[in-house]
Amino acid sequence: MKVVIVGGVAGGANVATRLRRLSEKINIILLEKGPYVSFANCGLPYHIGNEIEDRGKLLVQTPQGLKARYNIDVRVHNEAIAIDAERKVVTIVDSTNPSNRYEESYDELVLAVGAEPIRPSLSGLDLPGVFTLRDMADMDGIIAWISSHQPKRAVIVGGGYIGLEVAEQLKNRGMSVAIIEAVSQLLAPLDPEMAAFIHEEVLRSGASLYLNEPITAIEPSEDALVGMVRTAKESLIPADLVIMGIGVKPRTALAKSAGIELGVTGGVHVNQYMQSSIPHIWAVGDVAETINPILGTPQIVPLAGPANLQGRIVADNIMHPEKLTAFTGGLGTAIARVFSLSAASTGLNEKQLKKTALPYQAVFVHPNSHAGYYPGAHPIALKLLFRPDTGEILGAQAVGKDGIDKRIDVIATAIKGKLSVDDLCELELTYAPPYGSAKDAVQIAGMAAQNVVRGLVKVEHPWTFDPANHCGILLDVRDDDEVSRGRLPTARHIPLSQLRQRLHELPKDQEVVVYCQSGMRSYLAARILSEHGYRCRNLSGAFKSWSVAHTSRAV
């Protein structure tokens, strides 16, 4: 059997190495149009900032290494330009010598060509000093520009994971940084009230932030090395270096020219076994359109983890067509460090859920990363999305300085295992004061959600709650010193410790929305009020979530 794999990096390299582990007899050919067959995309920003000093550390595998260890025929600078599915051959061109074209037959063909940066049709994108960051060549170009021109002002266009990671690294190199985002928030997988914590952190770091400002052009100027970045709101931002990071799209030209069916997302449509519409042609990674495991709808998840798993599955299915393994879909579990904070998410966010018919509810909690009495504890902002009728976990987001990764990893595992919010409450997680609390953040979120499912409390959400338009009573149950540092407009103040004695001050014909600093005391207050016959709701996430969500905007 001969297997030809088009593209390396995560998906393609995993197909190749897994195939070899399963069989010594297969002829495996791995084509890569660039000079590097397997490199760490996610590490590129950190070498730009010298946090990863050794460039060679980014090269996961070399052609020589794959040949020596796996006996794989790796051909770099070899680009597949056409597929003849009837003859089962690929036309290949040597990019170092374009006149050198040849055909390679295959028994099975795997497309692992990845994605490419989105480049809008705007003037100025071809100016010197304007870059995207997708591969080693992009990284090398950015570093060379920094070395030769010593830019002082960097502009990042796009507030996704890569954009924010590059912003952090360029700030660490001493540049002033401006981040421009076309929509109202950074990090699209987060919901607005969670992204607000990141907005606050970006501003705290000294970077400038322009939200709801798509760029319209980059104009040459004597006042900046690259020019002036103009936005739809007529902001003019001087730039000595511009990084375009507005997203990626599947690289599908090869598949489309071969007549392979594309899906509604623009990626190669595959079935659950990663097979394309043409027999003996498979697709993995950023180019493949798969199914969201919660909604059952098409999606593209441009992340290394799913690409690695899909590569393994395709290799298994090529070797064992009588017993095919299904890819059950990716949750999009991801994390990014943004200056001193980390932001992570898994599953669905509320923006996605609003477009569906699924009933859902959310809770916000603010536990510490580990036991509060042990030094170094930091607060975590954690949002959990779930079905109020069944307790099914739909997604989660977390922001904080420490312990974010393990909380989202646990919840991602719970979603994969089809656990409910009840199960989150019962998880047995490691505990010692330097690492966590006896009641972990995940368990606290599960308990808060369980209270909603069981009807013990109703909740209001910080992003949507407007005190000015609230027709009932808004009740602040914090202590006096907390209230003196800020409060919600129109709120009455009764400390929790006095609430039972002062219930007569609250009329029962109006609904009460109650809040504290982080949510625990207001939940207790809501229970007291409910037990005494009041209609009430708890402002989930409390003053901490509301104040960040309503004050952290762009400047």
C-alpha positions in Angstrom: 0.0 0.0 0.0 1.2 3.5 -0.8 -0.2 6.4 1.3 0.5 10.0 0.2 0.1 12.7 2.8 -0.2 16.3 1.7 1.0 18.6 4.5 2.9 18.0 7.7 2.8 19.9 11.0 0.3 18.3 13.4 -2.3 16.3 11.4 -0.2 15.1 8.5 2.8 14.1 10.6 0.6 12.2 13.0 -0.9 10.2 10.2 2.5 9.3 8.9 4.1 8.3 12.2 1.0 6.3 13.4 0.9 4.5 10.0 4.5 3.4 10.5 3.8 2.2 14.0 1.0 0.1 12.7 2.9 -1.4 9.7 6.4 -1.7 8.5 5.3 -2.6 5.0 3.5 0.6 3.9 5.1 3.1 1.6 4.5 6.5 3.2 5.2 9.7 1.3 4.8 13.0 3.1 4.7 16.1 0.9 5.4 19.6 2.4 5.5 22.7 0.2 7.6 24.6 2.6 11.0 23.8 4.1 9.7 22.5 7.5 7.7 19.3 7.8 6.7 19.6 11.5 7.0 22.7 13.6 5.3 24.2 16.7 2.9 26.8 15.3 1.8 27.7 18.8 5.4 28.5 19.8 6.0 31.1 17.1 5.0 34.2 19.2 7.2 33.2 22.0 10.4 33.0 19.9 9.6 36.5 18.5 9.6 37.7 22.2 12.8 35.6 23.0 10.9 33.7 25.6 11.8 30.6 23.6 15.4 31.5 22.8 16.4 28.6 20.7 14.7 28.6 17.3 15.5 25.0 16.8 13.2 24.0 19.7 10.3 24.9 17.4 11.2 22.2 14.9 9.3 19.1 16.2 10.7 16.8 13.5 13.0 17.1 10.5 12.9 15.1 7.3 16.1 13.3 8.4 14.6 12.5 11.7 11.4 11.1 10.2 13.4 9.0 7.8 15.7 7.6 10.4 13.1 6.8 13.0 10.0 6.0 10.9 11.3 5.3 7.4 9.0 8.0 6.0 9.8 9.5 2.6 9.6 13.2 3.4 9.7 15.6 0.5 10.0 19.3 1.6 9.6 22.0 -1.0 7.2 19.6 -2.8 3.7 21.0 -3.4 0.7 19.0 -4.5 -1.0 21.1 -7.2 -3.5 18.7 -8.7 -5.4 15.4 -7.9 -6.7 13.0 -10.4 -9.0 10.9 -8.3 -9.9 8.5 -11.2 -6.3 7.6 -11.9 -5.4 8.0 -8.2 -2.4 10.2 -8.8 -1.2 13.6 -7.5 0.7 16.1 -9.5 3.6 17.6 -7.6 5.9 20.6 -8.3 9.2 21.2 -6.7 8.9 24.8 -5.4 12.7 25.3 -5.6 12.5 24.3 -9.3 9.0 25.0 -10.7 9.8 23.3 -14.0 10.3 20.1 -12.1 6.8 18.5 -12.1 6.0 14.9 -11.6 3.1 12.6 -10.7 2.9 10.3 -7.7 0.3 7.5 -7.5 -1.5 6.6 -4.3 -3.7 4.0 -2.8 -4.8 6.4 0.0 -4.5 10.2 0.0 -4.6 12.3 3.1 -5.1 16.1 2.9 -3.5 17.9 5.8 -2.9 21.2 4.1 -4.1 23.3 7.1 -5.4 26.9 6.9 -4.2 30.2 5.7 -4.4 33.7 7.1 -7.4 35.8 6.1 -6.2 38.9 4.2 -8.9 41.4 3.5 -8.9 43.5 0.3 -7.5 46.7 1.9 -4.9 49.1 0.6 -1.5 49.0 2.4 -1.4 45.4 3.3 1.5 44.9 0.9 3.6 47.7 2.6 7.0 46.6 4.1 6.6 45.8 7.8 3.1 44.3 7.5 3.1 40.6 8.4 0.9 37.6 9.2 2.1 34.9 11.5 1.3 31.4 10.4 4.6 29.6 9.9 8.4 29.7 10.4 9.0 32.0 7.4 6.5 34.5 8.8 8.2 34.4 12.2 11.6 34.8 10.6 10.4 37.8 8.6 9.0 39.5 11.7 12.2 38.9 13.7 14.3 40.2 10.8 12.2 43.4 10.6 12.6 44.0 14.3 16.3 43.4 14.1 16.9 45.7 11.2 14.4 48.5 11.9 14.1 48.6 15.7 10.3 49.4 15.6 8.9 51.2 18.6 5.2 51.1 17.8 3.5 47.8 17.0 -0.1 47.5 15.8 -1.9 44.1 16.1 -5.0 43.8 13.9 -7.2 41.1 15.4 -7.8 40.1 19.0 -7.7 36.4 18.8 -5.2 34.0 20.5 -2.3 34.6 18.2 -2.8 38.4 18.1 -2.8 38.7 21.9 0.1 36.4 22.4 2.1 38.4 19.9 1.0 41.6 21.6 2.3 40.4 24.9 5.7 39.4 23.4 6.2 42.7 21.5 5.3 44.6 24.7 7.9 42.5 26.5 10.4 43.6 23.9 9.8 47.2 24.8 7.4 48.3 22.1 4.2 50.2 22.6 1.3 48.0 21.4 -2.1 48.9 20.0 -4.6 46.1 19.4 -7.4 46.7 16.9 -10.5 44.5 16.8 -13.4 44.8 14.4 -16.0 43.5 16.9 -16.9 44.5 20.4 -14.6 42.1 22.2 -11.3 40.2 22.2 -11.1 36.4 22.2 -14.3 35.4 20.4 -14.7 32.0 22.2 -15.4 34.0 25.4 -18.6 35.7 26.2 -18.5 39.5 26.5 -18.6 39.6 30.3 -15.6 37.2 30.5 -13.7 38.9 27.7 -14.1 42.1 29.8 -11.5 40.8 32.3 -9.1 40.5 29.3 -9.9 44.0 28.2 -9.1 45.3 31.6 -5.8 43.3 31.7 -4.7 44.6 28.3 -5.3 48.2 29.4 -3.5 47.6 32.7 -0.5 46.3 30.8 -0.2 49.7 29.0 -1.4 48.5 25.6 -4.0 50.5 23.7 -7.2 48.8 22.7 -9.6 49.7 19.9 -12.8 47.7 19.8 -15.6 47.9 17.2 -13.0 49.4 14.8 -12.3 47.4 11.7 -9.4 48.8 9.8 -10.0 50.4 6.4 -6.4 51.0 5.2 -2.8 51.3 6.1 -1.5 54.5 4.7 2.1 55.3 4.1 3.4 58.1 6.3 6.7 59.8 7.1 5.7 59.7 10.8 5.9 55.9 11.0 8.1 53.1 9.5 5.1 51.3 8.1 2.4 54.0 8.1 -0.8 55.0 9.7 -3.5 52.4 10.4 -6.9 53.9 9.7 -10.0 52.5 11.2 -13.7 52.8 10.3 -14.1 55.3 13.2 -11.3 57.4 11.5 -8.7 56.6 14.2 -5.2 57.0 12.9 -2.7 54.8 14.7 1.1 55.1 13.8 2.7 51.7 13.2 6.4 50.7 12.8 5.3 47.1 12.7 1.9 45.6 11.8 0.8 42.0 12.5 -2.4 40.9 10.8 -4.2 38.3 12.9 -7.9 38.5 11.9 -8.3 34.8 11.5 -7.7 31.8 9.2 -9.6 30.0 6.6 -9.2 26.4 5.3 -6.7 25.9 2.5 -9.1 24.2 0.1 -7.9 25.1 -3.4 -6.4 21.7 -4.1 -9.5 19.9 -2.8 -11.9 22.1 -4.7 -10.0 21.6 -8.0 -10.2 17.9 -7.5 -14.0 18.0 -7.1 -14.0 17.2 -3.4 -17.1 18.4 -1.6 -16.7 21.4 0.6 -19.0 22.0 3.6 -21.0 24.9 4.7 -18.1 26.3 6.7 -15.8 26.3 3.7 -13.7 23.3 4.9 -13.5 19.9 3.3 -16.6 18.0 4.2 -15.8 14.7 5.9 -17.8 12.0 7.5 -17.3 10.8 11.1 -14.4 8.7 9.9 -12.6 11.7 8.3 -13.4 10.4 4.8 -14.0 13.0 2.1 -16.7 12.7 -0.6 -14.2 10.9 -2.9 -13.2 7.4 -2.0 -9.6 6.9 -0.7 -9.2 10.6 0.0 -9.2 11.8 3.7 -8.8 15.2 5.3 -7.6 16.1 8.8 -6.8 19.2 10.8 -7.6 22.8 10.0 -8.9 22.0 6.4 -11.5 19.5 7.6 -15.1 20.3 8.5 -16.2 18.1 11.4 -19.3 18.0 13.6 -19.8 19.9 16.9 -20.4 17.1 19.5 -23.0 19.0 21.4 -25.0 20.7 18.6 -24.4 18.2 15.8 -23.7 21.1 13.5 -20.7 21.6 11.1 -17.6 23.3 12.4 -13.9 23.9 11.9 -11.7 23.7 14.9 -8.2 25.1 14.0 -6.4 23.7 16.9 -3.4 21.3 17.3 -5.1 18.9 19.7 -8.0 17.8 17.4 -5.6 17.7 14.4 -3.3 15.3 16.2 -6.3 13.0 17.2 -7.7 13.1 13.7 -4.4 12.1 12.2 -4.2 9.1 14.5 -7.8 8.1 13.6 -7.2 8.3 9.9 -4.1 6.1 10.2 -6.1 3.5 12.1 -8.9 3.7 9.6 -6.6 3.2 6.6 -5.0 0.2 8.2 -8.3 -1.3 9.5 -11.1 -0.4 7.1 -13.2 -3.3 8.5 -13.3 -1.6 11.9 -13.5 2.2 11.4 -12.9 4.6 14.3 -15.1 7.7 14.5 -14.0 11.2 15.4 -16.7 12.3 17.7 -16.0 16.1 17.3 -14.0 18.7 19.0 -15.1 21.0 21.8 -12.6 23.7 20.9 -10.9 23.6 24.2 -8.3 26.3 24.2 -6.2 28.6 26.4 -4.1 31.7 26.0 -1.9 33.7 28.3 -2.6 37.5 28.0 0.0 39.4 30.0 -0.5 38.3 33.6 -3.8 36.5 33.0 -4.8 33.3 31.3 -8.1 32.8 29.5 -9.5 29.4 28.6 -12.8 27.9 27.2 -14.4 24.7 26.2 -17.6 23.7 24.6 -20.3 26.2 23.6 -20.4 29.8 24.6 -23.6 31.8 25.2 -23.3 33.6 21.9 -23.5 30.2 20.2 -26.4 29.0 22.4 -28.5 32.0 21.7 -28.6 30.9 18.0 -30.0 27.5 19.0 -33.2 26.2 20.4 -31.4 24.6 23.4 -32.6 25.7 26.8 -29.6 26.9 28.8 -28.6 28.8 31.9 -25.3 30.2 33.2 -23.6 30.7 36.6 -20.6 32.8 37.4 -18.3 32.0 40.4 -15.2 33.7 41.7 -13.3 31.1 43.9 -9.6 31.2 44.6 -7.0 29.3 42.7 -6.0 27.5 45.9 -6.7 27.8 49.6 -7.1 31.4 50.5 -5.0 31.1 53.7 -2.0 29.8 51.7 0.2 32.5 50.1 -0.2 33.3 46.5 -3.9 32.5 46.0 -5.5 34.4 43.1 -9.2 34.7 42.2 -10.7 32.8 39.3 -13.6 34.1 37.2 -15.4 30.9 36.0 -18.6 30.8 33.9 -20.4 27.5 33.5 -23.1 26.9 30.9 -25.6 24.1 31.3 -29.1 22.9 30.6 -31.5 23.9 33.4 -33.8 21.0 32.7 -31.2 18.1 32.6 -28.0 19.6 34.1 -26.1 18.7 30.9 -22.9 20.7 30.8 -22.7 22.8 27.6 -19.5 24.8 28.0 -17.3 26.8 30.4 -14.9 29.8 30.4 -12.4 30.9 32.9 -10.0 33.8 33.4 -7.4 34.3 36.1 -3.7 34.3 37.0 -3.4 30.7 38.1 -5.2 27.3 37.9 -7.2 28.2 34.8 -5.9 25.3 32.7 -6.8 22.5 35.0 -10.3 23.8 35.8 -11.2 24.0 32.1 -9.5 20.7 31.4 -11.6 19.0 34.1 -14.8 20.5 32.7 -13.8 19.6 29.1 -13.3 16.0 30.3 -16.7 16.1 32.0 -18.4 17.2 28.8 -16.7 14.5 26.8 -17.8 12.0 29.4 -21.4 13.3 29.3 -21.3 14.2 33.0 -23.9 16.6 34.5 -23.6 19.5 36.9 -24.5 17.0 39.7 -21.4 15.0 38.7 -19.2 18.1 39.0 -20.3 18.5 42.6 -19.2 14.9 43.3 -15.8 14.9 41.6 -12.9 13.9 43.8 -10.1 16.3 42.9 -6.6 16.6 44.4 -6.3 19.0 47.4 -3.5 20.5 49.3 -3.3 24.2 50.2 -0.6 25.1 47.6 -2.7 23.5 44.8 -6.4 23.9 45.5 -9.2 24.0 48.0 -11.2 21.3 49.8 -14.1 22.6 47.7 -12.5 23.2 44.3 -13.6 25.9 41.8 -15.0 23.2 39.5 -17.1 21.8 42.4 -18.3 25.3 43.4 -19.4 26.0 39.8 -21.2 22.6 39.8 -23.0 23.4 43.0 -24.0 26.8 41.8 -25.5 25.2 38.7 -27.1 22.4 40.7 -28.9 25.0 42.8 -30.4 26.5 39.6 -31.4 23.1 38.2 -33.1 22.2 41.5 -35.0 25.5 41.7 -33.2 26.7 44.8 -32.3 30.0 43.2 -32.9 32.1 40.1 -30.2 34.1 38.5 -29.5 37.3 36.7 -26.5 37.7 34.5 -24.0 40.6 34.9 -23.7 41.5 31.2 -27.4 41.9 30.6 -28.5 43.3 33.9 -29.2 47.0 33.8 -29.9 48.5 37.2 -31.5 51.6 35.7 -34.2 49.6 34.0 -34.8 47.2 36.9 -38.4 47.6 38.1 -38.0 45.8 41.4 -35.6 46.1 44.3 -31.9 45.9 43.9 -30.3 44.8 47.2 -26.6 45.0 48.1 -25.8 42.7 51.0 -22.1 43.5 51.3 -20.4 45.1 54.3 -20.1 48.9 54.7 -16.5 49.1 53.7 -17.1 47.2 50.4 -20.0 49.4 49.5 -17.9 52.6 50.1 -15.6 51.4 47.3 -18.4 51.2 44.7 -21.9 50.0 44.3 -24.6 49.4 41.6 -26.8 52.4 40.9 -30.2 52.5 42.8 -29.2 49.6 45.1 -30.4 49.5 48.7 -27.9 48.3 51.2 -28.6 45.8 53.9 -25.6 43.7 55.1 -26.2 40.0 55.0 -25.7 39.8 58.8 -28.6 42.2 59.3 -31.0 40.8 56.6 -33.2 38.7 58.8 -33.8 41.5 61.2 -34.6 44.0 58.5 -36.8 42.0 56.1 -39.7 44.3 57.0 -37.9 47.1 55.0 -38.4 45.1 51.8 -41.9 45.0 50.3 -43.1 41.6 49.1 -44.9 42.8 46.0 -41.6 43.5 44.2 -39.0 41.1 42.9 -35.6 41.5 44.6 -32.3 41.2 42.7 -29.6 40.6 45.3 -25.8 40.9 44.9 -22.6 40.8 47.0 -19.0 41.0 46.0 -18.5 37.6 44.3 -21.8 35.7 44.6 -21.7 33.5 47.7 -23.3 35.9 50.2 -26.0 37.0 47.7 -26.9 33.3 47.2 -27.3 33.0 51.0 -29.4 36.2 51.0 -31.5 34.8 48.1 -32.2 31.7 50.1 -33.2 33.7 53.1 -35.6 35.8 51.0 -37.1 32.8 49.3 -37.7 31.1 52.6 -39.6 34.2 53.7 -41.8 34.3 50.7 -40.0 36.9 48.5 -39.5 36.6 44.8 -35.8 37.1 44.2 -32.9 36.5 41.9 -29.2 36.3 42.5 -26.9 38.4 40.4 -24.5 35.6 39.4 -20.9 36.7 39.6 -22.1 39.6 41.7 -20.5 43.0 41.8 -17.1 41.7 40.7 -18.5 40.4 37.3 -20.9 43.3 36.8 -18.3 46.0 37.4 -15.8 44.5 35.0 -18.3 43.8 32.4 -19.7 47.4 32.4 -16.5 49.4 32.9 -13.8 47.7 30.8 -14.2 49.2 27.4 -11.8 50.2 24.7 -9.8 53.4 24.7 
